[in-house]
Amino acid sequence: MAEAAGPTRRERLGVWLKDRLRYEWLLRRPAPAQLGIANRRERLEAAPDGFGQACLWRYTSRLHAPAIQPELGRRLLRRCLAAAPIRRRPTPGWAAGPPEVSVLIGHRGTERLPLLLATLESLAAQEGVRLECLVIEQDSEPRIADRLPGWVRHIHGPLPDPTAPYNRSHTFNLGAREAQAPVLLLHDNDMLVPTGYARRLLERISRGYAVVNPKRFVFYLDETHSAAVLAGSGAYDARPAEAIVQNLEAGGSMAITAEAYAAIGGMDEGFVGWGGEDNEFWDRCLTRPTWIWGYEPIVHLWHRGQPLKHRTDNPNLERARAVMRRPALERIAALRPAPVPGLVSTIIPVHNRAALLRAAVASVLEQDHRPIEIVIVDDGSSDDTGAVADGLAADHPQTIRVIHQPNRGPGAARQRGLDQSRGEFVQYLDSDDLLLPGKFSAQVDALRRSPGAGIAYGPSLEEDHSRRPVERCGPMRATGIPLERLFPRLLLERWWTTSCPLYRRDLLDRIGPWQPWINEEDWEYDGRAGATGTPLVWVPAPVSVRRIHMGDDHLSDRGHLDPRKLVDRSRAQESLLRSALAAGVDPGGPEMARFSRSAFLLSRQCGAAGAEQAARRLFRLARRHGARQPRRQLEFLLYGLLAAALGWGRAARLSMGVRTRLRPGPRSGGNMT
């Protein structure tokens, strides 16, 4: 890091008056309170689990107070390392078995070799996880292979032009192709990490996040301090850090699933030299479920700065700004392999539904359109569903592939299947539903006759298996009539079932990935499709069957008042509103008024279940878009006062109780509630 000018008297006084007390308070409280340290006027957002903070700043920022009073930074480093210690080992101690994380480290030359070896020692000290470490040496000839520990895999990946500047994107793309683990850790060769670093990354990946940026504070050591560390000292707080950077974005160290890395096109190798590639890559990462709340301390070892990296006239930074004027989803589509023309990819998420899965797969195989592929995602089944899926793939090896993953819910499962599919057209099929004969041929033909349309749909029937005899009826909701667009009706209800539409792949590339939610993720997904204004094309013949049954284990079933489920519903409603407005739905129209009423009811449900933050957001949303009538204005005003006096939880429980006594019986209308 470059040396800064000495602090002025005014800066010293400002830290004493405005920062010191806050630092003392947070540094004396139990962990993880120290993660709440930030510059004054910066706003922090707590992680969903409370362990981690995101500084809501446009770019990475340095902590100001420790630069004025270095002892504050030294104490912060000590507190962070007490909670997350850094250790170094010459060889790893984890058990044998397939790797859970592949660490990718790019390297060139011999100047930074001591830093690389120290970095590898901190990785070898990881606990509770199995790693493989790949060092990708980008040089005209291998220079460091015999200097690396035996447990590290060396890959020599020279550029076609050996005189070209270092290309960081090329090293990571090469490493990703060679990696064996499902999670990639893109890591610099000058960063020491705590012993639980990789294990905590995997914990967040297991929650459905595809990208994890774990860095809360990066402590940049000066040259003297780094030399002591490289000589074997473990006293990382022996001297104050030269600088402390918070929430460093893409650079340095971040994790991404191997599938997400491929799905967003890897890193852009058009960046040659230093700078820019991280910013552009991170922008594409944000199209995936991303953990942005930093919680880890990292120690950065000193080295000479890279040429041009921090200069404003760096051509790579100029290229990054120019490239990022295009939407991230467009750049992803350009970097990924082109889909297979005419291929229909059917994605089937399944959880504990062996018998139903067989019928669903058979309905796809019976389609008369070819070519087809089926991607089954076994979402953590605990019965024989996984074995049944594997048996189906063995019977149809050219058509069916199976992916097994821990239980993450329907959105994450569908996205996993989409990332592994290759078709020009995409069909989502729930494992308890059926496709009717001729669906693909009719809908593919309709889309080809209407090149501007992004979705084909048709009448969907229903089978109620809770009644005897089972009969088919329908069409359900609006699937029996031709509509030109998804909105405005989509604001009231998801008026088709998942098996009904057939999508063009390029439309899905534009709207982005499924959310890893357990409720209303399908409605939110179609809302983003509707926001594009894509035309629909309707086919008159019935295309699918929705089977209604009781007692089965649904991927999205977690209980009606489960706070997590209600929070997902609240997020879906917020996204749906944004999509409706983008699609041009009249803010004063009847659809918006009804949406507001439903959002208000959901706000009270969230409050009653303890999800008070979601309750507050939904109330504000409902009030902003539904208070056009005097009676509604009064209702919102009174409820807002009640919530301010009693709290959102108590106000919701009181309101819902009064409403239940005054208006007994189920509430009619849509699937908003």
C-alpha positions as CSV (number, residue, x, y, z in Angstrom):
1,M,0.0,0.0,0.0
2,A,1.3,3.5,-0.8
3,E,2.3,5.6,2.2
4,A,-0.2,8.3,3.1
5,A,0.6,11.9,4.3
6,G,0.7,12.4,8.1
7,P,-2.7,13.2,9.8
8,T,-3.6,16.9,10.4
9,R,-4.5,18.3,13.8
10,R,-8.1,18.5,12.7
11,E,-8.1,14.8,11.7
12,R,-6.7,13.8,15.0
13,L,-9.3,15.8,16.9
14,G,-12.1,14.4,14.7
15,V,-11.1,10.8,15.6
16,W,-10.9,11.6,19.3
17,L,-14.3,13.3,19.3
18,K,-16.3,11.2,16.7
19,D,-14.6,7.7,16.5
20,R,-12.8,6.8,19.6
21,L,-15.8,6.1,21.8
22,R,-17.5,4.0,19.2
23,Y,-14.3,1.9,18.6
24,E,-13.8,1.4,22.4
25,W,-17.4,0.3,22.8
26,L,-17.2,-2.3,19.9
27,L,-13.7,-3.5,20.8
28,R,-14.7,-4.2,24.4
29,R,-17.9,-6.1,23.5
30,P,-17.9,-9.9,22.8
31,A,-17.3,-11.1,19.3
32,P,-18.6,-10.5,16.6
33,A,-19.2,-6.9,17.7
34,Q,-15.9,-5.9,16.2
35,L,-17.3,-6.6,12.7
36,G,-19.5,-3.5,13.2
37,I,-16.6,-1.1,13.0
38,A,-16.8,1.2,10.0
39,N,-16.1,4.8,9.1
40,R,-18.4,7.4,10.4
41,R,-21.3,8.1,8.0
42,E,-21.0,4.7,6.5
43,R,-24.0,2.4,6.8
44,L,-23.7,-1.3,7.6
45,E,-26.1,-4.1,6.9
46,A,-26.1,-7.1,9.1
47,A,-26.0,-10.6,7.6
48,P,-29.1,-12.7,7.7
49,D,-27.6,-14.8,10.5
50,G,-26.2,-11.8,12.3
51,F,-22.6,-12.9,11.7
52,G,-21.2,-10.6,9.1
53,Q,-21.6,-7.0,7.9
54,A,-21.8,-5.4,4.5
55,C,-20.6,-1.8,4.3
56,L,-23.1,-0.2,1.9
57,W,-20.6,1.8,0.1
58,R,-20.2,2.0,-3.6
59,Y,-16.6,0.9,-3.6
60,T,-14.2,-0.7,-1.1
61,S,-13.1,1.8,1.6
62,R,-10.2,2.1,4.1
63,L,-10.8,2.5,7.8
64,H,-10.0,6.1,8.6
65,A,-9.6,6.1,12.4
66,P,-6.8,3.5,12.5
67,A,-4.8,5.5,10.0
68,I,-4.9,8.4,12.5
69,Q,-4.5,6.3,15.7
70,P,-2.7,3.1,14.6
71,E,-3.3,1.5,18.0
72,L,-7.0,1.2,17.2
73,G,-6.2,-0.8,14.1
74,R,-3.8,-3.0,16.1
75,R,-6.5,-3.7,18.7
76,L,-9.0,-4.5,16.0
77,L,-6.6,-7.0,14.4
78,R,-6.0,-8.6,17.8
79,R,-9.7,-8.9,18.4
80,C,-10.4,-10.3,15.0
81,L,-7.6,-12.9,15.2
82,A,-8.8,-14.0,18.7
83,A,-12.1,-14.9,17.2
84,A,-10.7,-16.3,14.0
85,P,-7.0,-17.3,14.5
86,I,-4.5,-17.6,11.6
87,R,-2.1,-20.6,11.9
88,R,0.3,-22.1,9.4
89,R,1.3,-25.7,8.8
90,P,3.8,-27.2,6.3
91,T,1.4,-30.0,5.4
92,P,-2.4,-30.4,5.8
93,G,-4.0,-32.6,8.4
94,W,-7.4,-33.3,6.9
95,A,-8.7,-36.8,6.2
96,A,-8.4,-38.5,2.9
97,G,-11.3,-38.2,0.5
98,P,-12.5,-36.1,-2.4
99,P,-11.9,-32.4,-2.1
100,E,-14.7,-30.1,-1.0
101,V,-13.0,-26.9,-2.1
102,S,-10.5,-26.3,-4.9
103,V,-8.3,-23.4,-4.1
104,L,-7.0,-21.6,-7.3
105,I,-3.9,-19.4,-7.0
106,G,-2.4,-17.7,-10.0
107,H,1.4,-17.0,-9.9
108,R,4.2,-15.6,-12.1
109,G,7.9,-15.2,-11.5
110,T,9.9,-15.8,-8.3
111,E,9.7,-12.5,-6.5
112,R,6.5,-13.4,-4.7
113,L,7.4,-17.0,-4.1
114,P,7.9,-16.5,-0.3
115,L,4.5,-14.9,-0.1
116,L,3.0,-17.8,-2.0
117,L,4.6,-20.4,0.3
118,A,3.3,-18.6,3.4
119,T,-0.2,-18.4,1.8
120,L,-0.1,-22.2,1.2
121,E,0.9,-22.8,4.8
122,S,-2.2,-20.9,6.0
123,L,-4.4,-23.0,3.7
124,A,-2.8,-26.2,4.9
125,A,-3.9,-25.3,8.4
126,Q,-7.6,-25.3,7.4
127,E,-9.8,-27.4,9.8
128,G,-12.9,-29.4,9.2
129,V,-12.7,-29.4,5.4
130,R,-10.8,-31.2,2.6
131,L,-9.0,-28.9,0.1
132,E,-7.1,-29.3,-3.0
133,C,-4.8,-26.5,-4.0
134,L,-3.9,-25.6,-7.6
135,V,-1.1,-23.2,-8.3
136,I,-1.4,-22.0,-11.9
137,E,2.0,-20.7,-13.0
138,Q,1.7,-18.4,-16.0
139,D,5.2,-18.1,-17.3
140,S,7.2,-18.9,-20.4
141,E,8.6,-21.9,-18.6
142,P,7.9,-23.6,-15.2
143,R,10.1,-22.0,-12.5
144,I,8.5,-22.9,-9.2
145,A,7.2,-26.5,-9.5
146,D,10.0,-28.0,-7.5
147,R,9.7,-25.3,-4.8
148,L,6.0,-26.1,-4.0
149,P,4.9,-28.5,-1.2
150,G,4.1,-32.0,-2.3
151,W,0.3,-31.6,-1.5
152,V,0.0,-28.7,-4.0
153,R,-0.9,-29.4,-7.6
154,H,1.2,-27.3,-10.0
155,I,-0.2,-26.4,-13.4
156,H,1.9,-24.7,-16.0
157,G,-0.3,-22.5,-18.1
158,P,1.7,-20.1,-20.4
159,L,0.0,-17.6,-22.6
160,P,0.3,-18.1,-26.4
161,D,2.5,-15.0,-26.4
162,P,5.2,-15.5,-23.7
163,T,6.0,-11.8,-23.6
164,A,2.4,-10.7,-22.9
165,P,1.6,-9.2,-19.5
166,Y,0.2,-11.4,-16.7
167,N,-3.5,-12.4,-17.4
168,R,-5.2,-13.2,-14.1
169,S,-8.4,-14.3,-15.8
170,H,-6.6,-16.9,-17.9
171,T,-5.0,-18.5,-14.8
172,F,-8.4,-18.8,-13.0
173,N,-10.2,-20.2,-16.1
174,L,-7.4,-22.8,-16.5
175,G,-7.6,-23.7,-12.9
176,A,-11.4,-24.0,-12.9
177,R,-11.2,-26.5,-15.8
178,E,-8.7,-28.7,-13.8
179,A,-10.5,-28.4,-10.4
180,Q,-12.2,-31.4,-8.9
181,A,-14.2,-29.9,-6.1
182,P,-17.7,-28.4,-6.4
183,V,-16.6,-25.1,-4.9
184,L,-13.8,-22.9,-6.2
185,L,-11.9,-20.5,-3.9
186,L,-10.2,-17.8,-6.1
187,H,-7.3,-16.7,-4.0
188,D,-4.3,-14.4,-4.3
189,N,-0.8,-15.5,-3.5
190,D,-0.3,-13.0,-0.8
191,M,-3.2,-13.5,1.7
192,L,-3.2,-15.5,5.0
193,V,-6.5,-16.7,6.1
194,P,-7.9,-18.1,9.5
195,T,-8.1,-21.8,10.1
196,G,-11.9,-22.0,9.8
197,Y,-12.0,-20.0,6.6
198,A,-12.9,-22.7,4.1
199,R,-15.3,-24.4,6.5
200,R,-17.3,-21.2,7.0
201,L,-17.3,-20.7,3.2
202,L,-18.9,-24.1,2.8
203,E,-21.5,-23.4,5.5
204,R,-22.8,-20.4,3.5
205,I,-22.7,-22.3,0.2
206,S,-24.8,-25.0,1.8
207,R,-27.5,-22.4,2.4
208,G,-28.0,-21.9,-1.3
209,Y,-25.6,-19.1,-2.0
210,A,-23.5,-19.6,-5.2
211,V,-21.0,-16.8,-4.5
212,V,-19.5,-15.9,-1.1
213,N,-17.4,-12.8,-0.4
214,P,-16.2,-13.5,3.1
215,K,-13.8,-10.6,3.6
216,R,-14.7,-8.1,6.3
217,F,-11.3,-6.6,7.1
218,V,-8.1,-7.0,5.1
219,F,-5.1,-6.0,7.2
220,Y,-2.2,-4.8,4.9
221,L,1.1,-5.3,6.7
222,D,4.1,-3.0,6.0
223,E,7.4,-4.3,4.6
224,T,9.1,-4.7,7.9
225,H,6.2,-6.6,9.5
226,S,5.7,-8.8,6.5
227,A,9.4,-9.8,6.6
228,A,9.0,-10.9,10.2
229,V,6.0,-13.0,9.3
230,L,7.7,-14.6,6.4
231,A,10.7,-15.4,8.7
232,G,8.3,-17.4,10.9
233,S,6.7,-14.9,13.3
234,G,3.1,-15.6,14.2
235,A,2.7,-12.2,15.9
236,Y,0.5,-10.7,13.3
237,D,-0.5,-7.9,15.7
238,A,3.1,-7.0,16.7
239,R,2.8,-3.8,14.7
240,P,-0.2,-1.8,13.5
241,A,-1.3,-2.6,10.0
242,E,-0.3,-0.2,7.3
243,A,-3.9,0.0,6.1
244,I,-7.2,-1.7,6.9
245,V,-9.6,-2.2,4.0
246,Q,-13.2,-3.3,4.6
247,N,-15.4,-5.5,2.4
248,L,-12.9,-5.8,-0.4
249,E,-15.2,-6.8,-3.3
250,A,-14.1,-9.4,-5.8
251,G,-10.4,-9.2,-5.5
252,G,-8.2,-11.2,-3.1
253,S,-10.3,-14.1,-2.1
254,M,-13.8,-15.2,-2.9
255,A,-15.7,-18.5,-3.3
256,I,-18.0,-19.6,-6.1
257,T,-19.5,-22.9,-7.0
258,A,-17.9,-24.5,-10.0
259,E,-21.3,-24.6,-11.7
260,A,-22.0,-20.9,-11.1
261,Y,-18.5,-20.1,-12.4
262,A,-19.2,-21.9,-15.7
263,A,-22.8,-20.5,-15.8
264,I,-21.6,-16.9,-15.7
265,G,-18.9,-17.5,-18.3
266,G,-15.8,-17.7,-16.1
267,M,-13.5,-14.7,-16.1
268,D,-13.1,-12.5,-19.1
269,E,-9.7,-13.1,-20.6
270,G,-9.8,-9.8,-22.6
271,F,-8.3,-8.1,-19.6
272,V,-4.5,-8.2,-20.0
273,G,-2.3,-6.9,-17.2
274,W,-3.5,-5.7,-13.8
275,G,-6.9,-4.4,-12.7
276,G,-10.5,-4.4,-14.0
277,E,-11.0,-8.1,-14.4
278,D,-12.2,-8.4,-10.8
279,N,-14.7,-5.6,-11.0
280,E,-16.3,-7.0,-14.2
281,F,-16.3,-10.6,-12.9
282,W,-17.9,-9.5,-9.6
283,D,-20.6,-7.6,-11.5
284,R,-21.6,-10.9,-13.2
285,C,-21.3,-12.8,-9.9
286,L,-24.1,-10.5,-8.5
287,T,-26.6,-12.1,-10.9
288,R,-26.3,-15.2,-8.7
289,P,-27.3,-15.7,-5.0
290,T,-24.4,-13.9,-3.4
291,W,-23.3,-13.6,0.3
292,I,-22.0,-10.1,0.6
293,W,-21.7,-9.8,4.4
294,G,-18.1,-10.0,5.4
295,Y,-17.0,-11.8,8.5
296,E,-13.4,-12.9,8.0
297,P,-10.1,-11.1,8.8
298,I,-7.4,-11.6,6.3
299,V,-3.7,-10.6,6.6
300,H,-2.2,-9.2,3.4
301,L,1.6,-9.6,3.0
302,W,3.6,-6.7,1.6
303,H,4.9,-6.6,-1.9
304,R,5.8,-4.1,-4.6
305,G,2.7,-2.7,-6.4
306,Q,1.8,-4.0,-9.8
307,P,2.4,-1.6,-12.7
308,L,-0.6,0.6,-13.5
309,K,-2.9,-1.2,-11.1
310,H,-4.0,1.8,-9.0
311,R,-3.6,4.4,-11.7
312,T,-6.7,6.1,-13.1
313,D,-5.3,5.8,-16.6
314,N,-5.0,2.0,-16.3
315,P,-6.4,0.8,-19.7
316,N,-7.9,-2.3,-17.9
317,L,-10.0,-0.1,-15.7
318,E,-11.1,1.9,-18.7
319,R,-12.0,-1.4,-20.5
320,A,-13.9,-2.5,-17.4
321,R,-16.0,0.6,-17.4
322,A,-16.7,0.3,-21.1
323,V,-17.6,-3.4,-20.9
324,M,-19.8,-2.9,-17.8
325,R,-22.0,-0.5,-19.7
326,R,-23.6,-3.7,-21.1
327,P,-25.9,-5.5,-18.7
328,A,-24.3,-8.3,-16.8
329,L,-26.7,-10.9,-18.2
330,E,-25.9,-9.9,-21.8
331,R,-22.2,-10.4,-21.0
332,I,-22.9,-13.7,-19.5
333,A,-24.7,-14.9,-22.6
334,A,-21.9,-13.8,-24.8
335,L,-19.2,-15.6,-22.7
336,R,-21.1,-18.9,-22.4
337,P,-21.3,-21.6,-25.1
338,A,-24.2,-21.2,-27.5
339,P,-27.2,-23.4,-26.8
340,V,-28.0,-26.4,-29.1
341,P,-30.5,-25.4,-31.7
342,G,-33.9,-27.2,-31.5
343,L,-32.9,-29.0,-28.2
344,V,-35.6,-28.9,-25.5
345,S,-34.1,-29.2,-22.0
346,T,-36.5,-30.4,-19.3
347,I,-35.4,-29.7,-15.7
348,I,-37.1,-31.7,-13.0
349,P,-36.3,-31.0,-9.3
350,V,-37.3,-33.8,-7.0
351,H,-37.4,-34.5,-3.3
352,N,-38.8,-37.8,-1.9
353,R,-41.1,-38.6,-4.8
354,A,-39.8,-41.8,-6.4
355,A,-43.1,-43.1,-7.8
356,L,-44.3,-39.7,-9.1
357,L,-40.9,-39.0,-10.7
358,R,-41.2,-42.1,-13.0
359,A,-44.5,-40.8,-14.4
360,A,-43.1,-37.3,-14.9
361,V,-40.1,-38.6,-16.8
362,A,-42.3,-40.9,-18.9
363,S,-44.4,-37.9,-20.0
364,V,-41.3,-36.2,-21.3
365,L,-39.9,-39.3,-23.1
366,E,-43.3,-39.7,-24.8
367,Q,-43.0,-36.3,-26.5
368,D,-42.8,-36.6,-30.3
369,H,-40.3,-33.7,-30.6
370,R,-36.6,-34.4,-30.8
371,P,-33.9,-33.7,-29.7
372,I,-34.6,-33.6,-26.0
373,E,-32.7,-33.9,-22.8
374,I,-33.8,-34.3,-19.2
375,V,-31.9,-33.0,-16.2
376,I,-33.1,-34.5,-12.9
377,V,-32.0,-32.6,-9.8
378,D,-32.3,-34.8,-6.7
379,D,-32.7,-32.2,-4.0
380,G,-31.4,-34.1,-0.9
381,S,-34.0,-37.0,-1.0
382,S,-33.9,-39.2,2.0
383,D,-35.8,-42.2,0.4
384,D,-35.0,-44.2,-2.7
385,T,-35.7,-41.2,-5.1
386,G,-32.0,-40.7,-5.9
387,A,-31.7,-44.4,-6.8
388,V,-34.8,-44.3,-9.0
389,A,-33.4,-41.2,-10.8
390,D,-30.1,-43.0,-11.4
391,G,-31.9,-46.0,-12.7
392,L,-33.8,-43.8,-15.2
393,A,-30.6,-42.3,-16.4
394,A,-29.0,-45.7,-16.8
395,D,-32.0,-46.7,-19.0
396,H,-31.7,-43.6,-21.1
397,P,-28.0,-42.5,-20.9
398,Q,-28.2,-40.3,-24.0
399,T,-31.2,-38.4,-22.7
400,I,-31.2,-38.2,-18.9
401,R,-28.6,-36.8,-16.5
402,V,-29.0,-36.8,-12.7
403,I,-27.5,-34.3,-10.3
404,H,-27.5,-35.0,-6.5
405,Q,-27.3,-32.1,-4.1
406,P,-28.2,-31.3,-0.4
407,N,-31.7,-30.1,0.1
408,R,-31.8,-26.4,-0.9
409,G,-35.3,-25.9,-2.1
410,P,-37.0,-25.7,-5.5
411,G,-35.4,-22.5,-6.8
412,A,-31.8,-23.7,-6.2
413,A,-32.6,-27.1,-7.7
414,R,-34.1,-25.6,-10.9
415,Q,-31.1,-23.3,-11.3
416,R,-28.7,-26.2,-10.8
417,G,-30.5,-28.0,-13.6
418,L,-30.6,-24.9,-15.8
419,D,-26.8,-24.4,-15.4
420,Q,-26.3,-28.0,-16.6
421,S,-28.7,-27.8,-19.6
422,R,-27.9,-26.9,-23.2
423,G,-31.2,-26.5,-25.0
424,E,-32.5,-23.6,-27.1
425,F,-35.8,-24.2,-25.3
426,V,-36.3,-24.9,-21.6
427,Q,-39.1,-26.8,-19.9
428,Y,-39.5,-26.8,-16.1
429,L,-41.4,-29.7,-14.7
430,D,-42.3,-30.4,-11.1
431,S,-41.9,-34.0,-10.2
432,D,-45.6,-34.5,-9.4
433,D,-46.9,-33.0,-12.7
434,L,-47.2,-34.4,-16.2
435,L,-46.7,-33.2,-19.8
436,L,-49.3,-34.1,-22.3
437,P,-48.4,-35.6,-25.7
438,G,-47.5,-33.2,-28.4
439,K,-46.6,-30.3,-26.0
440,F,-43.1,-29.8,-27.2
441,S,-43.9,-30.0,-30.9
442,A,-46.8,-27.6,-30.6
443,Q,-45.0,-25.0,-28.5
444,V,-41.7,-25.1,-30.4
445,D,-43.6,-24.7,-33.6
446,A,-45.5,-21.8,-32.1
447,L,-42.3,-20.1,-31.0
448,R,-40.7,-20.6,-34.4
449,R,-43.8,-19.0,-36.1
450,S,-43.6,-16.1,-33.6
451,P,-39.9,-15.2,-33.4
452,G,-40.6,-12.2,-31.2
453,A,-42.3,-14.3,-28.5
454,G,-40.3,-15.6,-25.5
455,I,-42.8,-18.0,-24.0
456,A,-45.3,-20.5,-25.4
457,Y,-48.2,-21.7,-23.2
458,G,-51.5,-23.5,-23.4
459,P,-54.3,-25.0,-21.4
460,S,-53.3,-26.8,-18.2
461,L,-55.5,-29.3,-16.6
462,E,-55.8,-30.4,-13.0
463,E,-56.2,-33.8,-11.3
464,D,-57.3,-33.8,-7.6
465,H,-55.9,-37.0,-6.2
466,S,-57.6,-36.3,-2.8
467,R,-61.0,-37.3,-4.4
468,R,-62.2,-40.5,-5.9
469,P,-62.5,-41.1,-8.8
470,V,-59.7,-38.9,-10.0
471,E,-60.8,-36.8,-12.9
472,R,-59.1,-34.2,-15.0
473,C,-60.7,-30.7,-15.1
474,G,-59.7,-27.3,-16.4
475,P,-58.2,-25.4,-17.9
476,M,-56.9,-23.9,-14.8
477,R,-56.9,-20.1,-14.2
478,A,-56.1,-18.2,-17.4
479,T,-54.2,-20.9,-19.2
480,G,-57.3,-21.5,-21.4
481,I,-57.3,-18.1,-23.0
482,P,-54.8,-16.3,-25.2
483,L,-53.0,-13.4,-23.4
484,E,-50.4,-11.1,-25.0
485,R,-48.3,-10.5,-21.9
486,L,-47.8,-11.9,-18.4
487,F,-48.7,-8.6,-16.7
488,P,-51.0,-7.1,-15.4
489,R,-52.7,-10.4,-14.5
490,L,-49.5,-11.8,-13.1
491,L,-49.6,-9.2,-10.4
492,L,-52.8,-10.8,-9.0
493,E,-51.8,-14.5,-9.3
494,R,-49.4,-16.9,-10.9
495,W,-52.0,-17.8,-13.5
496,W,-50.2,-20.9,-14.8
497,T,-48.4,-23.8,-13.2
498,T,-44.7,-24.6,-13.6
499,S,-45.3,-27.3,-16.3
500,C,-47.3,-25.0,-18.5
501,P,-44.9,-22.7,-20.3
502,L,-42.0,-23.4,-22.6
503,Y,-39.3,-20.7,-22.5
504,R,-36.7,-19.6,-25.0
505,R,-33.3,-19.9,-23.5
506,D,-32.2,-16.4,-24.5
507,L,-35.1,-15.0,-22.5
508,L,-33.9,-16.9,-19.4
509,D,-30.4,-15.6,-20.0
510,R,-31.9,-12.0,-19.8
511,I,-33.9,-12.4,-16.7
512,G,-31.2,-14.0,-14.5
513,P,-31.2,-17.0,-12.1
514,W,-33.8,-18.5,-9.8
515,Q,-33.7,-17.3,-6.3
516,P,-32.8,-19.9,-3.6
517,W,-36.1,-19.5,-1.8
518,I,-38.6,-22.0,-0.5
519,N,-41.7,-20.1,-1.4
520,E,-43.1,-18.1,-4.3
521,E,-39.7,-18.3,-6.1
522,D,-41.6,-19.4,-9.2
523,W,-43.9,-16.4,-9.2
524,E,-41.0,-14.1,-8.7
525,Y,-39.1,-15.7,-11.6
526,D,-42.0,-15.3,-14.0
527,G,-42.3,-11.7,-12.8
528,R,-38.9,-11.0,-14.1
529,A,-39.8,-12.6,-17.4
530,G,-42.9,-10.4,-17.5
531,A,-40.8,-7.3,-16.8
532,T,-39.0,-7.8,-20.2
533,G,-42.4,-7.3,-21.9
534,T,-41.8,-10.5,-23.9
535,P,-44.9,-11.4,-26.0
536,L,-46.6,-14.7,-25.3
537,V,-47.8,-17.2,-27.8
538,W,-50.8,-19.5,-27.0
539,V,-51.5,-23.0,-28.3
540,P,-55.1,-24.3,-28.0
541,A,-54.5,-27.9,-27.2
542,P,-54.0,-28.9,-23.5
543,V,-50.3,-29.1,-22.7
544,S,-49.8,-30.3,-19.1
545,V,-51.5,-31.7,-16.0
546,R,-51.1,-30.4,-12.5
547,R,-51.7,-33.2,-10.0
548,I,-53.1,-32.1,-6.6
549,H,-52.3,-34.5,-3.8
550,M,-52.0,-34.5,0.0
551,G,-49.4,-35.9,2.3
552,D,-46.4,-35.7,0.0
553,D,-43.2,-33.9,0.9
554,H,-43.1,-30.7,-1.1
555,L,-39.8,-28.9,-1.9
556,S,-41.4,-25.6,-0.8
557,D,-43.4,-26.9,2.1
558,R,-42.1,-25.5,5.4
559,G,-45.3,-24.5,7.2
560,H,-47.8,-21.7,6.6
561,L,-46.4,-19.4,9.3
562,D,-42.7,-20.4,9.1
563,P,-40.9,-17.0,9.4
564,R,-38.4,-18.0,6.7
565,K,-41.2,-18.9,4.3
566,L,-42.9,-15.6,5.0
567,V,-39.7,-13.7,4.5
568,D,-39.3,-15.4,1.1
569,R,-42.9,-14.4,0.2
570,S,-42.1,-10.8,1.2
571,R,-39.0,-10.7,-1.0
572,A,-41.1,-12.2,-3.9
573,Q,-43.7,-9.5,-3.5
574,E,-41.2,-6.8,-3.6
575,S,-39.6,-8.2,-6.7
576,L,-42.9,-8.8,-8.3
577,L,-43.9,-5.1,-7.8
578,R,-40.7,-3.9,-9.4
579,S,-41.3,-6.2,-12.4
580,A,-44.9,-5.0,-12.7
581,L,-43.8,-1.4,-12.8
582,A,-41.1,-2.2,-15.3
583,A,-43.7,-3.9,-17.5
584,G,-45.8,-0.7,-17.4
585,V,-48.6,-1.7,-15.1
586,D,-50.7,1.3,-14.1
587,P,-49.8,2.3,-10.5
588,G,-53.4,3.5,-10.0
589,G,-55.1,0.6,-11.6
590,P,-57.3,-2.1,-10.0
591,E,-54.5,-4.7,-10.1
592,M,-52.2,-2.4,-8.1
593,A,-54.9,-1.7,-5.5
594,R,-55.5,-5.4,-5.0
595,F,-51.8,-6.1,-4.8
596,S,-51.5,-3.5,-2.1
597,R,-54.3,-5.1,0.0
598,S,-52.6,-8.5,-0.3
599,A,-49.2,-7.0,0.6
600,F,-50.7,-5.4,3.7
601,L,-52.2,-8.7,4.8
602,L,-48.8,-10.4,4.2
603,S,-47.1,-7.7,6.3
604,R,-49.3,-8.5,9.2
605,Q,-48.7,-12.2,8.8
606,C,-44.9,-11.6,8.8
607,G,-45.3,-9.4,11.9
608,A,-47.4,-12.1,13.7
609,A,-44.7,-14.7,12.9
610,G,-41.9,-12.6,14.2
611,A,-40.4,-11.5,10.8
612,E,-40.7,-7.8,11.8
613,Q,-38.2,-6.5,9.3
614,A,-40.2,-8.0,6.4
615,A,-43.4,-6.8,8.0
616,R,-42.1,-3.2,8.0
617,R,-40.9,-3.3,4.4
618,L,-44.2,-4.8,3.1
619,F,-46.2,-2.2,5.0
620,R,-44.3,0.6,3.5
621,L,-44.7,-0.9,0.1
622,A,-48.5,-1.4,0.5
623,R,-48.9,2.1,1.8
624,R,-46.9,3.7,-1.0
625,H,-48.9,1.9,-3.7
626,G,-52.4,1.5,-2.2
627,A,-53.2,4.7,-0.2
628,R,-55.1,6.5,-2.9
629,Q,-58.5,6.1,-1.3
630,P,-59.3,8.2,1.9
631,R,-60.5,5.0,3.8
632,R,-57.3,3.2,2.9
633,Q,-55.2,6.2,3.9
634,L,-56.8,6.2,7.4
635,E,-56.3,2.4,7.7
636,F,-52.6,2.7,7.0
637,L,-52.2,5.7,9.3
638,L,-53.9,3.9,12.2
639,Y,-51.9,0.7,11.7
640,G,-48.7,2.6,11.4
641,L,-49.4,4.4,14.7
642,L,-50.3,1.1,16.3
643,A,-47.0,-0.5,15.1
644,A,-45.0,2.4,16.4
645,A,-46.6,2.1,19.8
646,L,-46.7,-1.6,20.2
647,G,-44.1,-2.9,17.8
648,W,-44.7,-4.7,14.5
649,G,-45.3,-8.1,16.1
650,R,-47.8,-7.1,18.7
651,A,-49.6,-4.8,16.3
652,A,-49.9,-7.6,13.8
653,R,-51.2,-10.1,16.3
654,L,-53.8,-7.7,17.6
655,S,-54.9,-6.7,14.1
656,M,-55.1,-10.3,12.9
657,G,-57.1,-11.3,16.0
658,V,-59.6,-8.5,15.5
659,R,-59.8,-9.2,11.8
660,T,-60.5,-12.9,12.5
661,R,-63.4,-12.1,14.9
662,L,-64.9,-9.5,12.6
663,R,-64.6,-11.3,9.4
664,P,-64.7,-15.1,9.9
665,G,-64.0,-17.6,7.2
666,P,-61.3,-17.9,4.5
667,R,-60.3,-14.8,2.5
668,S,-61.0,-15.0,-1.2
669,G,-58.9,-14.1,-4.1
670,G,-55.7,-15.2,-6.0
671,N,-52.8,-17.0,-4.5
672,M,-51.3,-13.9,-2.9
673,T,-52.2,-15.1,0.5
